[in-house]
Amino acid sequence: MEEPKSKDNRTWGEKIGDYFVNDGPKLVVIILWFLANVAVVAERWYQYTQVRVPVYNLLGYGVVIARAAAAGIKLNCALILITVLRNFLSFLRGTFLGSILPFDKNIVFHRYIAWTICGYAWAHGCAHMFNYKNIAAVQDPTQLTILGMNTTVVPTSAQLAYTTLPGATGHIVTLCMVLMYSSAIKYIRSPMFNVFWFTHHLFIVFFVVLCFHGAAGLLEPPTFYIWAAAPILLYTIERTLRIVRGKQETVLQLAVAHPSKVIELRMKKASFKYKSGQYLFLNCPFIAKQEWHPFTITSAPEEDFVSVHIRIVGDWTGDLWTFINPDKKLGVVQENLLSAPDGSAIFRIDGPFGAASEEVFTGGFKTVMLCGGGIGVTPFGSILKSIRLKLETGIQTSISKAYFYWISRDKNAFEWFNEVLAGIFNLNSS
């Protein structure tokens, strides 16, 4: 027998207020992004229907849609790189913008923007197919001079689509998009991460080719490189920083196998400073040189190491379990490792990066309530440790009381985290 659903006694005003507390910043950003898209599309629409009337009379709405979609592509290609600048976004989180913008939703926005680019690209390509048809139907080639085409012979639709610079580069960009988008689908990305990683880096070809896509200047001067220059520069700096930090020496001080197939890695890396609630990206070159996976930091900043707790649920984590714990035993399984059997670094670390839970110590809260589900409980290990160590060492903190709630579908999961709690509060494991 189903239990009756509890009645929501909140007023509409209270519901709207609660919604804005949780998703208000996200909604505001989406509205501003939508308005920016409307603005660039409307400007090109007006330009080709009211100002460049001769071009419109020759090609019709095909040119209007193509140029409006091109403007949308430029805007969103400039934005999509910003959403993956982890270091840049972590820096912004530490400023006043951290309380205004939803930095935790960067990957959500990345997907929104990606599918918007896909829509614009479809509209842009289809519209140009109609433009090619209209151009091929022109009787007098001198009419094409208003398009920037100085020719004595009217080209065919196929020539325009495949042998011109815009046509050829457009098909290359489309191919890159097909490969990137298809490999990003969850059912392909999860089991075949390397396929996703390598094909997603076709974005480099995508951006380079787009810079040349409008170089012929047939309808207007090329401007894509102007829109993309700053984001590409920031992304180059970001990747350089990741490479430099990834090459810094990391020592595996201790590896502990916990119940329920959870492995704890305690590592040490010079100059790695972090806050409770932050996360890092971990790479094991012995398993896969290009795979970097995010894990929440479970140690406290006051400790002299950085730790993560990893639940064994997929291919990469399964390989990690076999590599670190070949005998499948519990307890300490590795100590003081610097390199793997093949001579590569045992681990590489990139980070730390900001997350919402790091704000627990910066908001001036006297009482905090920590709620975690499943393996998502890991950031609270760091926070609880930090609270305890601050109180023990006399470090000033506004927090005087903390409530901790953990919900898990698997009762065995309580086994490994109980050991973490026991270490925090000096309780025995029972």
C-alpha positions as CSV (number, residue, x, y, z in Angstrom):
1,M,0.0,0.0,0.0
2,E,1.4,3.4,-1.0
3,E,2.0,5.9,1.6
4,P,0.1,9.1,1.1
5,K,2.2,12.0,-0.2
6,S,2.8,14.8,2.3
7,K,0.9,17.9,1.5
8,D,3.0,21.0,0.5
9,N,1.5,23.8,2.6
10,R,3.8,26.5,1.2
11,T,2.2,29.5,-0.5
12,W,3.0,30.3,-4.1
13,G,5.2,33.2,-2.9
14,E,7.2,30.8,-0.7
15,K,7.6,28.3,-3.5
16,I,8.9,30.9,-5.8
17,G,11.2,32.2,-3.1
18,D,12.6,28.7,-2.5
19,Y,13.0,28.2,-6.2
20,F,15.1,31.4,-6.5
21,V,17.2,30.4,-3.6
22,N,18.2,27.2,-5.3
23,D,18.0,28.0,-9.1
24,G,17.6,31.8,-9.3
25,P,21.2,32.5,-10.4
26,K,21.0,29.8,-13.0
27,L,17.7,31.2,-14.3
28,V,19.1,34.7,-14.5
29,V,22.2,33.5,-16.4
30,I,20.0,31.6,-18.9
31,I,17.8,34.6,-19.4
32,L,20.8,36.9,-20.1
33,W,22.3,34.3,-22.4
34,F,19.0,34.0,-24.3
35,L,18.7,37.7,-24.6
36,A,22.3,37.9,-26.0
37,N,21.4,35.3,-28.6
38,V,18.3,37.2,-29.5
39,A,20.3,40.4,-29.8
40,V,23.0,39.1,-32.2
41,V,20.4,37.2,-34.3
42,A,18.1,40.2,-34.5
43,E,20.9,42.5,-35.5
44,R,21.9,40.3,-38.5
45,W,18.2,39.8,-39.4
46,Y,17.7,43.5,-39.5
47,Q,20.9,44.0,-41.5
48,Y,20.0,41.7,-44.3
49,T,16.3,42.5,-44.5
50,Q,16.4,46.3,-44.1
51,V,20.0,47.5,-45.0
52,R,21.4,45.0,-47.5
53,V,18.2,44.7,-49.5
54,P,19.9,43.9,-52.9
55,V,21.4,40.8,-51.3
56,Y,18.1,39.8,-49.8
57,N,16.3,40.3,-53.1
58,L,18.8,38.0,-54.8
59,L,18.9,35.2,-52.2
60,G,15.8,35.7,-50.1
61,Y,15.4,34.4,-46.5
62,G,18.2,31.9,-47.0
63,V,20.9,34.6,-46.6
64,V,19.0,36.1,-43.6
65,I,18.9,32.8,-41.8
66,A,22.4,31.9,-42.7
67,R,23.9,35.1,-41.4
68,A,21.7,35.2,-38.3
69,A,22.7,31.7,-37.4
70,A,26.4,32.5,-38.1
71,A,26.2,35.3,-35.5
72,G,24.7,32.9,-33.0
73,I,27.5,30.4,-33.7
74,K,30.2,33.1,-33.1
75,L,28.6,34.2,-29.8
76,N,28.2,30.6,-28.4
77,C,31.6,29.4,-29.6
78,A,33.1,32.3,-27.6
79,L,31.1,31.2,-24.5
80,I,31.6,27.4,-24.7
81,L,35.3,27.5,-24.0
82,I,34.8,29.6,-20.9
83,T,32.6,26.9,-19.3
84,V,35.5,24.5,-19.2
85,L,38.1,26.8,-17.8
86,R,38.3,25.1,-14.4
87,N,41.1,27.3,-13.0
88,F,39.6,30.5,-14.2
89,L,36.2,29.6,-12.8
90,S,37.7,28.6,-9.5
91,F,39.4,32.0,-9.3
92,L,36.1,33.8,-10.1
93,R,34.4,31.7,-7.4
94,G,36.7,33.3,-4.9
95,T,35.6,36.8,-5.8
96,F,32.2,38.5,-5.2
97,L,30.9,36.8,-8.3
98,G,30.9,33.5,-6.4
99,S,27.8,34.6,-4.6
100,I,26.1,35.7,-7.8
101,L,26.9,33.3,-10.6
102,P,26.2,29.5,-10.5
103,F,29.7,28.3,-11.2
104,D,28.7,24.7,-10.2
105,K,26.5,24.5,-13.3
106,N,29.4,25.1,-15.8
107,I,29.1,21.7,-17.4
108,V,25.3,22.1,-17.6
109,F,25.8,25.4,-19.4
110,H,28.5,23.7,-21.6
111,R,25.9,21.2,-22.8
112,Y,23.2,23.9,-23.3
113,I,25.6,26.0,-25.4
114,A,26.8,23.0,-27.4
115,W,23.3,22.0,-28.4
116,T,22.6,25.6,-29.3
117,I,25.6,25.7,-31.6
118,C,24.3,22.5,-33.1
119,G,21.0,24.1,-33.9
120,Y,22.6,27.2,-35.3
121,A,24.9,25.1,-37.5
122,W,22.0,23.1,-38.8
123,A,20.1,26.3,-39.7
124,H,23.3,27.9,-41.2
125,G,24.0,24.8,-43.4
126,C,20.5,24.3,-44.6
127,A,20.0,28.0,-45.4
128,H,23.2,28.0,-47.5
129,M,22.1,25.0,-49.5
130,F,19.1,27.2,-50.5
131,N,21.5,30.1,-51.2
132,Y,23.6,27.8,-53.5
133,K,20.5,26.8,-55.4
134,N,19.5,30.5,-55.9
135,I,23.0,31.5,-56.9
136,A,23.2,28.6,-59.5
137,A,19.9,29.9,-61.0
138,V,21.3,33.3,-61.7
139,Q,21.6,34.0,-65.5
140,D,23.9,37.0,-65.4
141,P,27.2,36.4,-63.4
142,T,27.6,40.1,-62.9
143,Q,24.7,40.0,-60.4
144,L,27.0,38.0,-58.1
145,T,29.3,41.0,-57.5
146,I,27.1,42.1,-54.6
147,L,28.0,38.9,-52.9
148,G,31.7,39.5,-53.4
149,M,31.9,36.9,-56.2
150,N,33.9,38.2,-59.2
151,T,33.3,35.5,-61.8
152,T,32.4,35.2,-65.5
153,V,30.7,31.8,-65.0
154,V,27.9,31.1,-62.7
155,P,29.0,28.2,-60.4
156,T,26.8,25.1,-59.8
157,S,25.3,24.2,-56.4
158,A,27.8,21.4,-56.1
159,Q,30.8,23.6,-56.8
160,L,29.6,26.1,-54.2
161,A,29.1,23.4,-51.6
162,Y,32.3,21.4,-52.1
163,T,35.0,23.4,-54.0
164,T,34.8,26.8,-52.4
165,L,36.5,27.7,-49.2
166,P,33.3,28.3,-47.2
167,G,31.7,25.1,-48.6
168,A,34.7,22.8,-48.0
169,T,35.5,24.2,-44.5
170,G,31.8,24.0,-43.6
171,H,31.7,20.3,-44.3
172,I,34.9,19.8,-42.3
173,V,33.4,21.6,-39.3
174,T,30.2,19.5,-39.7
175,L,32.2,16.3,-39.6
176,C,34.0,17.4,-36.5
177,M,30.7,18.2,-34.8
178,V,29.3,14.8,-35.7
179,L,32.2,13.0,-34.1
180,M,32.4,15.2,-31.0
181,Y,28.6,15.1,-30.3
182,S,28.1,11.4,-30.9
183,S,31.1,10.4,-28.7
184,A,29.8,12.7,-25.9
185,I,26.6,10.7,-25.5
186,K,26.7,9.1,-22.0
187,Y,26.4,5.5,-23.4
188,I,29.5,6.1,-25.4
189,R,31.4,8.4,-23.2
190,S,31.2,6.3,-20.0
191,P,32.4,2.9,-21.4
192,M,34.8,4.4,-24.0
193,F,36.3,7.5,-22.3
194,N,39.4,7.6,-24.5
195,V,37.2,7.7,-27.6
196,F,35.3,10.6,-26.1
197,W,38.5,12.4,-25.0
198,F,40.3,12.1,-28.3
199,T,37.3,13.0,-30.5
200,H,36.3,15.9,-28.2
201,H,39.7,17.4,-28.9
202,L,38.6,17.8,-32.5
203,F,37.4,21.2,-31.1
204,I,40.9,22.4,-32.0
205,V,40.3,21.6,-35.7
206,F,36.8,23.0,-35.3
207,F,38.0,26.4,-34.1
208,V,40.9,26.6,-36.5
209,V,38.8,25.7,-39.6
210,L,36.0,28.2,-38.5
211,C,38.6,30.9,-38.4
212,F,39.2,30.3,-42.2
213,H,35.5,29.5,-43.0
214,G,34.7,33.1,-43.7
215,A,38.2,34.2,-45.0
216,A,36.9,34.6,-48.5
217,G,34.8,37.5,-47.3
218,L,31.9,36.8,-49.7
219,L,29.1,38.4,-47.7
220,E,31.0,40.2,-45.0
221,P,34.5,40.4,-43.6
222,P,35.6,37.4,-41.5
223,T,35.1,38.1,-37.7
224,F,35.0,34.7,-36.1
225,Y,38.6,35.0,-34.9
226,I,37.7,38.2,-33.1
227,W,35.0,36.5,-31.1
228,A,37.2,33.5,-30.4
229,A,40.6,35.1,-29.7
230,A,40.1,35.9,-25.9
231,P,38.6,32.5,-25.0
232,I,41.2,30.6,-27.0
233,L,44.0,32.6,-25.2
234,L,42.4,31.8,-21.8
235,Y,42.0,28.2,-22.7
236,T,45.7,28.0,-23.9
237,I,46.8,29.5,-20.5
238,E,44.5,27.0,-18.7
239,R,45.9,24.0,-20.5
240,T,49.5,25.1,-20.0
241,L,48.9,25.5,-16.3
242,R,47.3,22.0,-16.2
243,I,50.3,20.5,-17.9
244,V,52.8,22.2,-15.6
245,R,50.9,21.2,-12.5
246,G,50.4,17.7,-13.7
247,K,54.2,17.2,-14.1
248,Q,54.9,18.1,-10.5
249,E,56.0,15.2,-8.4
250,T,53.2,13.3,-6.5
251,V,54.0,10.7,-3.8
252,L,51.4,8.0,-2.8
253,Q,52.0,8.0,0.9
254,L,49.3,5.4,1.7
255,A,46.7,3.4,0.0
256,V,44.0,1.8,2.2
257,A,41.3,-0.6,0.9
258,H,38.0,-0.1,2.8
259,P,34.9,-2.3,2.9
260,S,32.4,-2.0,0.0
261,K,35.3,-1.7,-2.6
262,V,36.3,1.8,-1.6
263,I,40.0,2.7,-1.8
264,E,41.6,5.7,0.0
265,L,44.6,7.3,-1.5
266,R,46.7,9.6,0.6
267,M,49.1,11.6,-1.5
268,K,51.6,14.4,-1.0
269,K,52.5,17.1,-3.6
270,A,54.6,20.2,-3.0
271,S,52.7,23.5,-3.1
272,F,49.3,21.8,-3.2
273,K,47.0,24.1,-1.2
274,Y,43.3,23.5,-0.9
275,K,40.2,24.2,1.0
276,S,37.6,21.8,2.6
277,G,35.0,20.8,0.0
278,Q,37.2,21.3,-3.0
279,Y,38.0,18.6,-5.6
280,L,40.9,17.6,-7.7
281,F,41.5,15.7,-11.0
282,L,43.5,12.5,-10.7
283,N,45.5,10.7,-13.4
284,C,47.2,7.4,-13.3
285,P,49.5,7.2,-16.4
286,F,50.1,3.5,-15.9
287,I,46.4,2.9,-16.5
288,A,45.6,5.6,-19.0
289,K,47.8,8.6,-19.8
290,Q,45.0,10.8,-21.0
291,E,42.2,10.0,-18.5
292,W,41.7,12.6,-15.7
293,H,38.9,11.9,-13.3
294,P,37.4,14.3,-10.7
295,F,37.4,13.3,-7.0
296,T,36.4,15.2,-3.9
297,I,39.1,15.9,-1.4
298,T,38.4,14.0,1.8
299,S,41.4,15.2,3.9
300,A,41.5,18.5,5.8
301,P,43.7,21.5,4.8
302,E,45.3,21.2,8.3
303,E,46.7,17.8,7.5
304,D,50.0,17.3,5.7
305,F,48.6,15.2,2.9
306,V,45.7,15.2,0.4
307,S,43.4,12.2,0.3
308,V,40.5,11.0,-1.9
309,H,38.1,8.1,-1.4
310,I,37.3,6.3,-4.6
311,R,34.4,3.8,-5.0
312,I,35.1,1.1,-7.5
313,V,32.2,1.3,-10.0
314,G,33.7,1.5,-13.6
315,D,36.5,0.4,-15.9
316,W,39.0,3.0,-14.8
317,T,38.3,2.6,-11.1
318,G,38.4,-1.2,-11.6
319,D,41.8,-1.0,-13.2
320,L,42.9,1.2,-10.3
321,W,41.7,-1.3,-7.7
322,T,43.6,-4.1,-9.5
323,F,46.7,-2.0,-9.9
324,I,46.9,-0.7,-6.3
325,N,45.4,-3.8,-4.6
326,P,46.3,-6.9,-6.6
327,D,45.7,-9.2,-3.6
328,K,42.2,-7.9,-3.1
329,K,42.8,-7.4,0.7
330,L,41.5,-4.8,3.2
331,G,43.6,-2.4,5.1
332,V,46.9,-0.8,4.0
333,V,47.8,-2.1,0.5
334,Q,50.6,0.4,-0.6
335,E,53.0,2.8,1.0
336,N,55.4,5.5,-0.2
337,L,55.2,5.0,-4.0
338,L,56.6,7.5,-6.4
339,S,56.5,5.6,-9.7
340,A,54.6,2.8,-11.4
341,P,56.2,-0.5,-12.6
342,D,56.7,1.1,-16.1
343,G,58.6,4.0,-14.6
344,S,55.8,6.5,-15.1
345,A,54.5,8.7,-12.2
346,I,52.3,6.8,-9.8
347,F,49.7,9.6,-9.9
348,R,49.4,13.1,-11.3
349,I,47.2,15.7,-9.7
350,D,45.6,18.8,-11.1
351,G,43.7,21.2,-8.9
352,P,42.3,22.1,-6.5
353,F,39.1,23.4,-8.0
354,G,36.2,25.1,-6.2
355,A,32.8,23.6,-5.3
356,A,29.8,24.9,-3.4
357,S,30.6,23.0,-0.2
358,E,33.9,25.0,0.3
359,E,31.7,28.0,1.3
360,V,30.9,26.4,4.6
361,F,33.8,28.3,6.3
362,T,33.4,31.6,4.4
363,G,29.8,32.4,5.1
364,G,30.1,33.2,8.8
365,F,27.7,30.4,9.7
366,K,27.4,29.4,13.3
367,T,25.4,26.2,12.6
368,V,25.8,24.1,9.4
369,M,23.8,21.2,8.2
370,L,25.7,18.7,6.0
371,C,23.6,16.3,3.8
372,G,25.2,13.7,1.6
373,G,24.0,10.8,-0.5
374,G,26.0,7.7,-1.3
375,I,29.6,8.3,-2.3
376,G,28.6,12.0,-2.5
377,V,29.3,12.1,1.3
378,T,33.1,12.5,0.6
379,P,33.4,16.3,0.9
380,F,31.9,16.2,4.3
381,G,34.7,14.0,5.6
382,S,37.0,17.0,4.8
383,I,34.7,19.5,6.3
384,L,34.1,17.5,9.5
385,K,37.9,16.9,9.9
386,S,38.6,20.6,9.4
387,I,36.0,21.6,12.0
388,R,37.5,19.2,14.5
389,L,41.1,20.2,13.9
390,K,40.3,23.9,14.0
391,L,38.6,23.5,17.4
392,E,41.5,21.4,18.7
393,T,44.2,23.8,17.5
394,G,42.4,27.0,18.5
395,I,42.0,28.2,14.9
396,Q,39.2,30.7,14.8
397,T,36.0,29.6,13.1
398,S,32.5,30.8,13.3
399,I,31.0,27.3,13.3
400,S,29.9,26.1,16.7
401,K,27.5,23.3,15.7
402,A,27.3,20.9,12.8
403,Y,24.5,18.5,11.9
404,F,25.5,15.6,9.6
405,Y,23.0,13.5,7.6
406,W,24.0,10.7,5.3
407,I,21.6,8.7,3.1
408,S,22.7,5.6,1.3
409,R,20.9,2.9,-0.6
410,D,23.6,0.4,0.3
411,K,23.9,-0.3,4.0
412,N,27.4,-1.7,3.4
413,A,28.6,1.8,2.4
414,F,28.3,2.8,6.0
415,E,31.2,0.5,6.8
416,W,33.9,2.4,5.1
417,F,32.7,5.9,6.1
418,N,32.3,4.8,9.7
419,E,36.1,4.4,9.7
420,V,36.5,7.9,8.5
421,L,34.1,9.2,11.2
422,A,35.9,7.1,13.8
423,G,39.2,8.8,12.8
424,I,37.6,12.2,13.1
425,F,35.9,11.9,16.4
426,N,38.3,9.3,18.0
427,L,35.5,6.7,18.2
428,N,35.9,3.0,17.9
429,S,34.7,1.5,14.6
430,S,31.6,0.0,16.3
